[in-house]
Every structure is written in structure tokens, then in C-alpha cells.
């Protein structure tokens, strides 16, 4: 009986040691799992923080993009407005300048007409001798260019108009070279041309 009891005690001791070893192993495994769980929780927290930061960055980027889009739209609208204002100003200047250009063109053409008329009158009205100016003028056929609604037309001097110029006496030639003109129903341009070339 004693021997059987000792064997039982020895078997129980061995079983106890095995249980203790299993317990220690279980503690180690539990500790490892706790460590892994803590690491996992830490990773979850880090991931959540990263998600929050990414969300903030996305919101900032979206706000910046909206602000840039709004600014670009405002600049586009301002550019369109400036372009329209510039166009309107250009059109206004063009409408203001066109009449001035037309007037300058008309003045230039009128001045050119006056010069041509005076040159022709000088050629015709220069006296050849003291006897007769009409005889000298009869040898020329004069073309007067006039402007009638933007078009040029020829007006030729006729014998009737040449006859309106009175002959200057030879005795008055030394004191004056005026050529008096008898009023006749001719155009105002011819009156002005004849009056412009009276020499004092």
C-alpha cells in the first residue's frame, strides 16, 4: 500500500508540473496576444488619425479648388467686361474719328481744288499785252474741277463768260492791273475763283 501511494504521489507531482508548465505557456501566449492586441489597437488609432488627417487635407484641397475656380470665374468675367468696355471705347472713338477724317479729306480735296483753280486762272488771266486780255483768254479752254456730292465734274469756260471780263485800257495799265468782272449768273465757285486772283 505504501508503495502504491508513493507512486500516486509521484504521478500527481509530475502531472502538477505539467499543469504548471501549461499554465506558464498559456500565460506567455496570453501575454503575446495582449501585446499583439495592443499593437493592433495602436495601429488602429494611427490609421484613424491618418484617416482624419487625410480627410482634413481633402477638405482643404476642395476648399482651395473651389476658391481657385471662383477666382478664375471672376477673372474671366472681369476680362470679358474689360474686353467689352475696350470694344465699346474703340467703337466710340471710331465713330468720333470718322466724321473728322471725312471732314479732313473734304478739306484736303477742297484745298487741292482751290490750288488747281487758282493755277488755271493765273495761266489764263496773265495779260499778254496792254491792248486786250480777252483776246489772250480766248486762246485757252479752261477746265474747272468742282466737287458736287463727292464727285468731280468738268466746267469749261465759254466765250460768254470770257466776254464778262472787261478790257483794260492801255493808259491805266501802269497804275493798276485789276481786272473788273461783270456780275453774271455763274456758280459761287467761279465767283470766288475770279475774286481770289485780282492782283492789287
URHU-V375047 format. One record per pair of residues at least 12 apart in sequence whose ideal C-beta (glycine too) atoms are under 8 Angstrom apart, sorted by sequence separation. I is the first residue (numbers start at 1). J is the second residue. D is the distance in whole Angstrom. If there is no record, write none. Layout:
[[I J D] [I J D]]
This chain:
[[124 136 8] [125 137 7] [143 155 7] [144 156 8] [124 137 5] [143 156 6] [144 157 7] [166 179 7] [181 194 5] [142 156 7] [165 179 6] [166 180 6] [181 195 8] [141 156 6] [142 157 4] [166 181 8] [124 140 5] [141 157 7] [165 181 6] [166 182 7] [123 140 7] [140 157 8] [164 181 6] [165 182 8] [124 142 6] [164 182 5] [179 198 6] [137 157 8] [164 184 5] [178 198 6] [121 142 8] [138 159 7] [178 199 7] [120 142 5] [177 199 5] [178 200 7] [120 143 7] [161 184 7] [120 144 7] [138 162 6] [160 184 8] [176 200 8] [137 162 5] [161 186 6] [117 144 6] [117 145 7] [134 162 6] [137 165 7] [116 145 6] [134 163 7] [161 190 8] [134 165 6] [113 145 6] [133 165 6] [155 187 8] [113 146 7] [124 157 7] [134 167 6] [113 147 6] [133 167 6] [132 167 5] [133 168 6] [155 190 8] [131 167 8] [110 147 7] [109 147 6] [130 168 7] [131 170 6] [125 165 8] [130 170 4] [106 147 8] [127 168 7] [146 187 7] [130 173 4] [146 189 5] [144 189 7] [127 173 8] [133 179 7] [144 190 7] [144 193 7] [127 177 7] [125 179 6] [117 189 8] [121 193 6] [125 197 6] [121 194 7] [118 193 7] [121 196 8] [122 197 6] [117 193 5] [121 197 5] [118 196 6] [114 193 8] [118 197 6] [114 196 8]]
